Amino acid sequence: ISQAQGEAALDEYLKDVKIYWQNFALDLVVYQRKCHLIRGWDDMFTKLSEHLNSLSAMKNSPYYKVFEEDALVWEDKLERCTLLLDTWIDVQRRWVYLEGIFSGSSDIRHLLPRESSRFQSINSEFLNLMKTLAVKQILMEILNIEGIQRTMERLSDLLTKVQKALGEYLEKQRAAFPRFYFIGDEDLLEIIGNSNDLFKIQKHLKKMFKGIASVVLNEDGSIISGMASAEG
């Protein structure tokens, strides 16, 4: 009787794991009308970890042998899901950051033409992938896309290289003028890209110079003729 009860408990748990992941749909959100992005990462990773730990603990049961083949199959699937999502969250985070920069400013194409071109290629592939994701949604179906892990690892590597090149370029600008450390990357790119347009630059001055709220320009905006503090 105890053996039957033990086997029944393992069988029931394994069924629960199967049903949960066979039907698990990714939680997606529309991002700026451009694509769907994955959210709810913490819950996914927590559940994967919980189920993997339980599948591992099953091996200590004297009744495990009966379910070993099935349990190992699902342990492998969940480990591959964890690896894929680990890579995906990195790709998605880097894409959101770089997309905001490369799509938000036309000047970036002139400042960093090589990286801009490289990002546009990555961007096209990423958006197509997210379209597929929005249609499939079931995590196990995504896992079965041929070469999906290699694709995500390649995108992660390419995005890392673009982000590194961008970071090195901005660091050179900040090293040349330390006040640039007070502003974010997008603001700095706007200043560099509009270095001859004082109207566009002046909104950033108060972030770099505490005492300056605005500047007074001549009629054609080519010369700064005065400065004003917050008190006027």
C-alpha positions as CSV (number, residue, x, y, z in Angstrom):
1,I,0.0,0.0,0.0
2,S,2.8,2.4,0.9
3,Q,4.5,1.8,-2.4
4,A,1.3,2.4,-4.3
5,Q,0.7,5.6,-2.4
6,G,4.3,6.8,-3.0
7,E,4.1,6.1,-6.7
8,A,0.7,7.8,-6.9
9,A,2.1,10.9,-5.3
10,L,5.0,11.1,-7.7
11,D,2.8,10.4,-10.7
12,E,0.4,13.1,-9.6
13,Y,3.2,15.7,-9.2
14,L,4.7,14.8,-12.5
15,K,1.3,15.3,-14.2
16,D,0.9,18.7,-12.5
17,V,4.3,19.8,-13.8
18,K,3.5,18.6,-17.3
19,I,0.1,20.3,-17.4
20,Y,1.4,23.5,-16.0
21,W,4.2,23.9,-18.6
22,Q,2.4,22.5,-21.6
23,N,-0.2,25.2,-21.1
24,F,2.0,28.0,-19.8
25,A,1.6,31.1,-22.0
26,L,4.1,34.0,-21.8
27,D,2.8,37.3,-20.3
28,L,3.2,39.8,-23.0
29,V,2.8,43.6,-23.1
30,V,2.7,46.0,-26.1
31,Y,5.8,48.2,-26.2
32,Q,5.3,51.6,-27.7
33,R,3.1,50.1,-30.5
34,K,6.3,48.5,-31.9
35,C,6.1,45.0,-30.6
36,H,5.2,42.7,-27.7
37,L,7.7,42.3,-24.9
38,I,7.8,39.6,-22.2
39,R,7.0,40.6,-18.6
40,G,6.4,38.6,-15.4
41,W,10.0,37.4,-15.4
42,D,10.3,36.9,-11.6
43,D,7.2,34.6,-11.5
44,M,8.5,32.5,-14.4
45,F,12.0,32.1,-12.9
46,T,10.5,31.3,-9.5
47,K,8.2,28.6,-10.8
48,L,10.9,27.1,-13.0
49,S,13.3,26.9,-10.0
50,E,10.5,25.4,-7.8
51,H,9.7,22.7,-10.3
52,L,13.3,21.9,-11.1
53,N,14.1,21.5,-7.4
54,S,11.2,19.2,-6.9
55,L,12.1,17.1,-9.9
56,S,15.6,16.8,-8.5
57,A,14.3,15.9,-5.1
58,M,12.2,13.1,-6.6
59,K,15.4,11.2,-7.3
60,N,15.7,10.5,-3.6
61,S,12.4,8.6,-3.6
62,P,12.6,4.8,-3.6
63,Y,9.7,4.9,-6.2
64,Y,11.6,7.2,-8.6
65,K,12.7,4.5,-11.0
66,V,9.2,4.1,-12.4
67,F,9.0,7.7,-13.4
68,E,12.7,8.3,-14.1
69,E,12.5,8.6,-17.9
70,D,9.6,11.0,-17.9
71,A,11.0,13.0,-15.0
72,L,14.4,13.4,-16.8
73,V,12.7,14.6,-20.0
74,W,10.9,17.3,-18.1
75,E,13.9,18.3,-16.1
76,D,15.8,18.8,-19.4
77,K,12.9,20.9,-20.8
78,L,12.8,23.1,-17.8
79,E,16.5,23.6,-17.7
80,R,16.5,24.6,-21.4
81,C,13.6,27.0,-20.6
82,T,15.6,28.6,-17.8
83,L,18.7,28.9,-20.1
84,L,16.6,30.4,-22.9
85,L,14.8,32.9,-20.7
86,D,18.1,33.9,-19.0
87,T,19.4,34.9,-22.5
88,W,16.1,36.4,-23.6
89,I,15.8,38.8,-20.6
90,D,19.3,40.0,-21.4
91,V,18.5,40.5,-25.1
92,Q,15.2,42.3,-24.3
93,R,16.8,44.6,-21.7
94,R,19.6,45.6,-24.1
95,W,17.3,46.0,-27.0
96,V,15.0,48.4,-25.1
97,Y,17.9,50.5,-24.0
98,L,19.5,50.7,-27.5
99,E,16.2,51.1,-29.3
100,G,15.5,54.2,-27.3
101,I,18.8,55.7,-28.4
102,F,19.1,54.6,-32.0
103,S,15.4,55.2,-32.8
104,G,15.0,58.3,-30.7
105,S,17.7,60.4,-32.5
106,S,18.5,60.7,-36.1
107,D,21.8,62.2,-35.2
108,I,23.1,58.9,-33.9
109,R,23.3,57.6,-37.5
110,H,25.9,60.3,-38.3
111,L,27.7,60.0,-35.0
112,L,28.0,56.2,-35.0
113,P,27.1,55.0,-38.5
114,R,28.6,51.5,-38.1
115,E,26.9,50.8,-34.8
116,S,23.6,52.3,-36.1
117,S,23.7,50.1,-39.1
118,R,24.5,47.0,-37.0
119,F,21.7,47.8,-34.6
120,Q,19.1,48.2,-37.4
121,S,19.9,44.7,-38.6
122,I,19.6,43.4,-35.0
123,N,16.4,45.4,-34.6
124,S,14.7,43.9,-37.7
125,E,15.5,40.3,-36.5
126,F,14.4,41.0,-33.0
127,L,11.1,42.5,-34.1
128,N,10.4,39.5,-36.3
129,L,11.1,37.2,-33.5
130,M,8.8,39.0,-31.2
131,K,6.0,38.8,-33.8
132,T,6.5,35.0,-33.8
133,L,6.4,35.1,-30.0
134,A,3.1,37.0,-30.0
135,V,1.5,34.4,-32.2
136,K,2.8,31.3,-30.4
137,Q,2.9,32.6,-26.8
138,I,3.1,29.0,-25.3
139,L,6.6,28.7,-23.8
140,M,7.0,25.1,-24.9
141,E,6.3,26.0,-28.5
142,I,8.9,28.8,-28.3
143,L,11.4,26.3,-26.9
144,N,10.8,24.0,-29.9
145,I,11.7,26.7,-32.5
146,E,14.7,25.4,-34.4
147,G,17.9,27.0,-33.2
148,I,16.2,29.5,-30.9
149,Q,18.9,29.3,-28.2
150,R,21.7,29.9,-30.7
151,T,19.7,32.8,-32.2
152,M,19.2,34.5,-28.8
153,E,22.8,34.0,-27.8
154,R,23.9,35.5,-31.1
155,L,21.6,38.5,-30.6
156,S,22.9,39.0,-27.1
157,D,26.5,39.0,-28.3
158,L,25.7,41.5,-31.1
159,L,23.8,43.8,-28.8
160,T,26.6,43.7,-26.2
161,K,29.1,44.7,-28.8
162,V,26.9,47.7,-30.0
163,Q,26.3,48.7,-26.4
164,K,30.0,48.5,-25.6
165,A,31.0,50.7,-28.7
166,L,28.3,53.2,-27.7
167,G,29.6,53.3,-24.1
168,E,33.2,53.8,-25.2
169,Y,32.2,56.7,-27.5
170,L,30.2,58.4,-24.7
171,E,32.9,57.8,-22.2
172,K,35.4,59.7,-24.5
173,Q,33.0,62.6,-24.6
174,R,32.6,62.7,-20.8
175,A,36.4,62.4,-20.3
176,A,36.9,65.4,-22.5
177,F,34.2,67.4,-20.7
178,P,33.4,66.0,-17.2
179,R,30.2,68.0,-16.8
180,F,28.7,65.4,-19.3
181,Y,28.8,62.9,-16.4
182,F,25.7,64.8,-14.9
183,I,23.5,63.8,-17.8
184,G,22.2,60.6,-19.3
185,D,23.2,58.9,-22.5
186,E,20.3,60.1,-24.6
187,D,20.7,63.7,-23.4
188,L,24.4,63.6,-24.2
189,L,23.8,62.3,-27.7
190,E,21.2,65.0,-28.3
191,I,23.8,67.7,-27.2
192,I,26.6,66.1,-29.5
193,G,24.2,65.8,-32.4
194,N,23.0,69.4,-32.1
195,S,26.3,71.1,-31.1
196,N,25.5,74.0,-33.3
197,D,21.9,74.5,-32.1
198,L,21.9,76.3,-28.8
199,F,18.1,76.3,-28.6
200,K,18.1,72.5,-28.3
201,I,21.2,72.4,-26.1
202,Q,20.1,75.0,-23.5
203,K,17.5,72.7,-21.8
204,H,20.3,70.4,-20.7
205,L,22.5,73.2,-19.2
206,K,20.7,73.3,-15.9
207,K,21.5,69.6,-15.4
208,M,25.2,70.3,-15.8
209,F,25.5,73.7,-14.2
210,K,23.6,74.0,-10.9
211,G,23.4,77.8,-11.0
212,I,22.1,78.1,-14.5
213,A,18.3,77.8,-15.2
214,S,18.5,79.2,-18.8
215,V,20.6,81.2,-21.2
216,V,19.9,84.3,-23.2
217,L,20.6,84.0,-26.9
218,N,21.0,86.6,-29.7
219,E,18.3,86.8,-32.4
220,D,19.6,84.0,-34.6
221,G,20.5,81.8,-31.6
222,S,24.2,81.5,-32.5
223,I,25.6,83.4,-29.5
224,I,25.0,83.2,-25.7
225,S,24.7,86.7,-24.5
226,G,23.6,86.1,-20.9
227,M,22.6,83.5,-18.3
228,A,19.8,83.4,-15.8
229,S,19.5,81.5,-12.5
230,A,16.4,80.0,-11.1
231,E,15.8,83.1,-9.1
232,G,16.0,85.2,-12.3
